[in-house]
Amino acid sequence: MKDVFIVGSKGIPAQYGGYETFVDNLVTRQVSKGIKYHVACMTFDKQPKHYDYNGADCQEITVPNVGGAKAIIYDLKALNWALEQIKKNNLRNGIVYILACRIGPFIHSYIPKFHKYGFQVWVNPDGHEWLRAKWSMPVRKYWKVSEGGMVKNADLLICDSKNIEKYIHESYSKYNPNTTFIAYGADVLSSTLTADDAKVQEWYEKHQVTPNNYFLIVGRFVPENNYETMIREFMASDVKKDLVIITNVERNKFYEDLKEKTHFDTDKRIKFVGTVYDKDLLKYIRENAYGYIHGHSVGGTNPSLLEALADTKLNLLYGVGFNKEVGEDGALYWSKTPGFLKDLLEKADKLTPKQIDNLGKKAKQRVIDEYSWKKIVDEYETKFLEN
């Protein structure tokens, strides 16, 4: 039996983001009987629970709710839990898989402890956390140093983007990092909802949106997702359709600054509609968008991009390597050059149904061929068992 400890996701069953969805799929779609998953799950509860989830051994790790630092504390406490379990149950020759690069300054002290029991330490380096604008400069410096520490000490780095793998080798060649590429996954399934469903009708009526008459943006409301460019360019266009923005928007400084810079509140086409937690409803909204605009500029294979390619026929992606690698010829690409996205939106608005269908087929095929959860889980299981 190969014991695999997974550290760094908030927990399963998934109610959060990309890492949580990944771990959930890894566990629920498990094929090999030769792997036993042990999953750390974050909690603020003083009485952490231990439970089974689809055969995975799940342990809640209690952390103090102290802002960004809680993730570092969580990872370290989760590694201590993994070490205790290995010692207590006399486990040998397994894998500790750490998601993200938060504990670089501390990881070197853990490596020999795990190696003592034949356990390798693997890391998923995620995207460029140190480039995210939400962090202050000292925190960004910490993330960069931490990334270097993880790359230097890991036995293996599993990159979910070929561009991230390339970046790791170019930036940390002095460490001669051992890497491999296994992508993130997505499902190509249609929404079970129809236009007659009450929740569908309620959502469209509430936001005064008409199916197939809106461009859509879905993503965290942060500067590196290029909201300013997308909104400014849309406002400059003569597109008559709405721009529906599904995001965790709070009336924060970024929102107020954006409003002041662009005056988007004066454009009736632009609609911030909050978040949609109902996955089937979100899928329906994607399927019935005229087009999807993706502005993510930081990170590897982005989950919301895969979902868009699987669900929406017409996708307009910010033209960075991460996005081009995923979309290939199944999408259209834009740059931040003033007027570029405006022109692309106006051209996209005039595409024929056949042209849009062709793009949609290519996009969906990309996901089926390269990013299906079945393929991703199979690649992970093969990798876990070959060591």
Protein Blocks (a to p, Z undefined) as FASTA:
>chain_A
ZZdddehiabdcdfbdmklmmmmmmmmmomblkbccddddddfbfbdcdddeehiacddd
ddddehjklmmmmmmmmmmmmmmmmmmnopahiadddedjfklmmmmmmmmmmmmnopac
dddekiafklpmkbcfklmmmmmmmmmmmmmmpmbdcdfbfklmmmmmmmmmmnopacdd
ddddddddddfbdfklmklmmmmmmnopaehiaccddddddfklommmmmmmmmmpmcfb
dcddddfddcdfklmmmmmmnommmpmkbccebjafblklmmmmmmmpfbdcdfbfgdcd
dfklmmmmmmpmbdcddfbfklmmmnmmmbccddfbehklmmmmmmmmmpcfklmmmmmm
mmmmmmmmmmgfklmmmmmmmmmmmZZ
